[in-house]
């Protein structure tokens, strides 16, 4: 059975702060007790501000580990660095790493 962790990041100010997050080996030992101590990123929802704010989703294909950017217009392949460079992540999706 897969164990998942979903983090919601609340932005209370007009301008969202930059959020940095790991793509793998996200350790929770110091924060809480859980079945798995290491988690791997498989999804990010971010908000692109501007005249017309728009949500974007970054999703990792679990079969081939490729990352995809899903927007209102299209779906395209992206690299992990473009996912990690998102300045305004709102929701992070992690899955327990199998060790």
C-alpha positions as a Markdown table, in Angstrom:
| # | Residue | x | y | z |
|---|---|---|---|---|
| 1 | Unk | 0.0 | 0.0 | 0.0 |
| 2 | Unk | 1.4 | 3.4 | -1.0 |
| 3 | Unk | 1.8 | 6.0 | 1.7 |
| 4 | Unk | 1.3 | 9.6 | 0.5 |
| 5 | Unk | 2.0 | 13.0 | 2.0 |
| 6 | Unk | 0.3 | 16.1 | 0.8 |
| 7 | Unk | 1.5 | 19.5 | 1.9 |
| 8 | Unk | -0.5 | 22.7 | 1.4 |
| 9 | Unk | 1.4 | 25.9 | 1.6 |
| 10 | Unk | -0.6 | 28.9 | 2.7 |
| 11 | Unk | 0.3 | 32.3 | 1.3 |
| 12 | Unk | -1.3 | 35.1 | 3.3 |
| 13 | Unk | 0.4 | 38.1 | 1.7 |
| 14 | Unk | -0.2 | 39.8 | -1.6 |
| 15 | Unk | 3.1 | 38.6 | -2.9 |
| 16 | Unk | 3.8 | 34.9 | -2.4 |
| 17 | Unk | 7.2 | 34.0 | -0.9 |
| 18 | Unk | 9.6 | 31.7 | -2.7 |
| 19 | Unk | 9.3 | 28.2 | -1.5 |
| 20 | Unk | 12.1 | 25.6 | -1.8 |
| 21 | Unk | 11.4 | 21.9 | -1.5 |
| 22 | Unk | 13.3 | 18.6 | -2.1 |
| 23 | Unk | 12.5 | 16.2 | -5.0 |
| 24 | Unk | 13.5 | 13.1 | -3.0 |
| 25 | Unk | 14.6 | 12.0 | 0.5 |
| 26 | Unk | 12.3 | 14.4 | 2.2 |
| 27 | Unk | 12.8 | 13.3 | 5.8 |
| 28 | Unk | 10.1 | 13.7 | 8.4 |
| 29 | Unk | 11.8 | 12.0 | 11.4 |
| 30 | Unk | 12.4 | 15.3 | 13.1 |
| 31 | Unk | 8.8 | 16.6 | 12.5 |
| 32 | Unk | 6.5 | 13.7 | 13.2 |
| 33 | Unk | 6.2 | 9.9 | 13.6 |
| 34 | Unk | 5.1 | 8.1 | 10.4 |
| 35 | Unk | 5.4 | 4.7 | 8.7 |
| 36 | Unk | 7.9 | 6.0 | 6.2 |
| 37 | Unk | 10.7 | 8.4 | 7.0 |
| 38 | Unk | 11.6 | 9.4 | 3.4 |
| 39 | Unk | 9.3 | 10.7 | 0.7 |
| 40 | Unk | 9.7 | 11.4 | -3.0 |
| 41 | Unk | 8.0 | 14.3 | -4.9 |
| 42 | Unk | 5.4 | 13.3 | -7.6 |
| 43 | Unk | 3.3 | 16.5 | -8.0 |
| 44 | Unk | 3.3 | 20.2 | -7.5 |
| 45 | Unk | 0.5 | 22.8 | -7.9 |
| 46 | Unk | 1.7 | 26.4 | -8.3 |
| 47 | Unk | 0.1 | 29.7 | -9.0 |
| 48 | Unk | 1.5 | 32.0 | -11.6 |
| 49 | Unk | 0.6 | 35.6 | -10.7 |
| 50 | Unk | 0.0 | 38.3 | -13.1 |
| 51 | Unk | -3.0 | 40.1 | -14.8 |
| 52 | Unk | -4.7 | 36.7 | -15.1 |
| 53 | Unk | -3.5 | 34.4 | -12.3 |
| 54 | Unk | -3.3 | 30.8 | -13.4 |
| 55 | Unk | -2.7 | 27.5 | -11.7 |
| 56 | Unk | -0.1 | 25.1 | -13.1 |
| 57 | Unk | 0.4 | 21.4 | -12.2 |
| 58 | Unk | 3.6 | 19.5 | -12.5 |
| 59 | Unk | 3.1 | 15.7 | -12.5 |
| 60 | Unk | 5.7 | 12.9 | -12.5 |
| 61 | Unk | 4.9 | 9.8 | -14.5 |
| 62 | Unk | 5.5 | 7.0 | -12.0 |
| 63 | Unk | 6.3 | 4.5 | -14.7 |
| 64 | Unk | 9.1 | 6.4 | -16.4 |
| 65 | Unk | 9.8 | 9.3 | -13.9 |
| 66 | Unk | 9.4 | 12.0 | -16.6 |
| 67 | Unk | 7.9 | 15.3 | -15.4 |
| 68 | Unk | 5.0 | 17.1 | -17.2 |
| 69 | Unk | 3.7 | 20.6 | -17.0 |
| 70 | Unk | -0.1 | 20.7 | -17.3 |
| 71 | Unk | -1.5 | 24.2 | -17.9 |
| 72 | Unk | -4.8 | 25.4 | -19.4 |
| 73 | Unk | -3.3 | 25.5 | -22.8 |
| 74 | Unk | -1.2 | 22.3 | -23.1 |
| 75 | Unk | 0.8 | 19.5 | -21.5 |
| 76 | Unk | 4.5 | 19.3 | -22.1 |
| 77 | Unk | 7.6 | 17.5 | -20.8 |
| 78 | Unk | 9.8 | 19.5 | -18.4 |
| 79 | Unk | 12.9 | 18.6 | -16.4 |
| 80 | Unk | 13.0 | 18.3 | -12.6 |
| 81 | Unk | 14.9 | 21.5 | -12.2 |
| 82 | Unk | 12.1 | 23.5 | -13.7 |
| 83 | Unk | 9.7 | 21.9 | -11.2 |
| 84 | Unk | 12.0 | 22.7 | -8.3 |
| 85 | Unk | 12.5 | 26.3 | -9.5 |
| 86 | Unk | 8.8 | 27.1 | -9.1 |
| 87 | Unk | 8.7 | 30.2 | -6.9 |
| 88 | Unk | 5.0 | 29.9 | -5.8 |
| 89 | Unk | 4.3 | 26.2 | -5.0 |
| 90 | Unk | 0.9 | 25.9 | -3.2 |
| 91 | Unk | 0.5 | 22.1 | -2.9 |
| 92 | Unk | 3.2 | 19.5 | -2.8 |
| 93 | Unk | 2.5 | 15.8 | -3.3 |
| 94 | Unk | 5.0 | 13.2 | -2.0 |
| 95 | Unk | 4.9 | 9.4 | -2.0 |
| 96 | Unk | 6.8 | 7.2 | 0.4 |
| 97 | Unk | 10.1 | 6.0 | -1.0 |
| 98 | Unk | 10.7 | 2.3 | -1.1 |
| 99 | Unk | 14.0 | 1.5 | 0.5 |
